Amino acid sequence: MNKQNCWEYKDCGREPGGTNANELGVCPASLAEDLDGIHGGINGGRSCWVCAGTHCEGKAYGTFAARILSCLDCDFYQTVVQEEEAQFMIATEILKKKKAP
């Protein structure tokens, strides 16, 4: 199975070198090296819902607490949950791996 990172799935172009990176900035999820490998993703690419400052669906999101309800309804989040099944890591476990900014 080819596991996509959020920027590939959403085709946002905000990964380093992406088509929208200069205009919109590089997404914090694509730079979150402390989350590399979670759910088989590059950096925070398959755990973007715990990364502060992401910009999804044309809206900027701040903290995890302020955005998690939107993330739970996200088609990418639901895809990761389905693909990972029993290996899916809940947000509190992922946050333990996240370094403080």
C-alpha positions in Angstrom: 0.0 0.0 0.0 1.3 3.5 -0.9 0.8 5.6 2.1 0.4 9.3 1.2 1.4 12.2 3.4 -1.2 14.9 3.9 0.4 17.3 1.4 0.3 14.5 -1.3 -3.3 13.5 -0.4 -4.6 17.1 -0.3 -2.2 18.3 -3.1 -1.7 21.6 -1.2 1.9 22.2 -2.5 3.1 23.4 0.9 5.8 20.8 1.4 9.4 22.0 1.0 9.9 22.8 -2.7 6.1 22.5 -3.3 4.2 24.7 -5.8 2.7 26.8 -3.1 5.5 26.9 -0.6 6.9 30.3 -1.6 3.5 32.0 -1.7 1.8 30.3 1.4 4.8 29.1 3.3 6.0 25.6 4.1 3.5 23.7 6.2 4.6 22.9 9.8 3.5 19.2 9.4 6.1 18.8 6.6 8.8 20.1 8.8 7.9 18.2 12.0 10.9 15.8 12.0 10.1 14.6 15.6 7.0 12.9 14.1 8.9 11.2 11.2 7.8 7.6 10.6 4.5 7.9 12.5 1.9 5.9 10.5 4.6 5.5 7.9 4.7 9.2 7.0 7.5 11.7 6.3 7.9 14.1 9.3 4.3 15.0 10.3 2.8 14.0 7.0 0.6 11.3 8.5 0.0 12.9 11.9 -0.7 16.5 10.7 -3.6 16.9 13.2 -1.2 17.4 16.1 0.9 20.0 14.3 0.1 23.6 15.2 0.0 26.1 12.4 -1.2 24.0 9.6 -3.4 25.5 6.9 -6.2 23.2 5.8 -9.1 23.8 3.5 -8.1 27.4 3.0 -8.1 28.1 6.7 -5.2 28.6 9.1 -5.3 26.5 12.2 -3.4 27.1 15.4 -3.2 24.8 18.4 -4.2 21.1 18.5 -7.0 22.0 21.0 -8.5 24.6 18.6 -8.6 22.4 15.6 -9.0 18.7 16.6 -12.8 18.7 16.0 -12.2 19.8 12.4 -9.5 17.2 12.0 -11.7 14.4 13.1 -14.0 15.1 10.2 -11.2 15.4 7.7 -11.1 12.9 4.9 -7.3 12.5 5.2 -7.6 11.8 8.9 -10.3 9.2 8.3 -8.1 7.6 5.6 -5.1 7.3 8.0 -7.4 5.8 10.7 -8.7 3.2 8.1 -5.3 2.4 6.7 -3.6 2.0 10.1 -6.4 0.1 11.8 -5.0 -1.4 15.0 -1.7 0.4 14.6 -3.3 3.8 14.6 -1.8 6.0 17.3 -4.2 8.3 19.1 -3.3 12.0 19.3 -2.2 11.9 23.0 0.4 9.2 22.1 1.7 11.2 19.1 1.9 14.4 21.2 4.2 12.6 23.6 6.7 12.4 20.7 6.3 16.0 19.7 9.0 18.3 20.9 8.0 21.7 22.3 8.4 24.5 19.9 
